Amino acid sequence: MRKWCSCGSEMKIRLSTVIYSGRVEIDNVPIYSCPACNRSEVFPEVKPDLTGLIGKLGAKPPRQSFSFSEWSEWADLLLQAGMDGKEPDAREVERLVEERVNALLDLHLLAQSLGDVGWQEELRSRLSQITRRTPNT
Ligand SMILES: [Zn+2]
């Protein structure tokens, strides 16, 4: 979870608001930001979800705002870990990730026993969001 900025400082994880197309406000997007030089970048694990979401919004989206935590397991987790505006606690996040994975696996078993294919698919995509790892992290 630790990441170093090109300036040599350690980057912090925080939740930020991303404005897309000047019209759509997406709150609680996890980003890394550097306290020394203010460089920031989107948390690598959520990039595919963010680009997927922006793809769905299209080129001329209506004015709106919503929380990224409705779309992203990571944003939801970090929000729960109390990371909005506070210093992140990597161990707390790891514990929450483990808990979330276990809960999703339990639900997946339940969905399987009920023969609910749509629900199984939804749970699998949520699981893949949170277990996805990108290189260099
Ligand atoms: Zn920096």
Residues whose N, C-alpha, C, O or C-beta is under 5 A from the ligand:
A	BS01	ZN	C5 C7 S9 C34 A36 C37 R39
